Amino acid sequence: MIILSASYTAFNLGANELSNVIGIILYGFSLKGWLIRGLLSFGLIMGALTFSYNVIRTIGRGLVSLGPLSAFSSQFGS
């Protein structure tokens, strides 16, 4: 249950933030074309692959130690 709720929360937050960032960059600076979109997508993918592990580990272990029930409650509440 913890993994399912964490996956849903991460997907929901990521989908929302991704659209905010891409929208601001593409339409705020009037950039068009598949090359710009491809470069932005590649940058986001590389950031997720290289930096996400350390961020998840810090949040999961470094801030507060949670047991299984409190971790599920936290994820479900968010």
Buried (B, 14 or more C-beta within 10 A) or exposed (E): EBEEBBEEBEEEEEEEEBEEEBEEBBEEEEEEEEEEBEEBEEEBEEEEEEEEEEEEEEEEEEEEEBEEEEBBBBBBEE
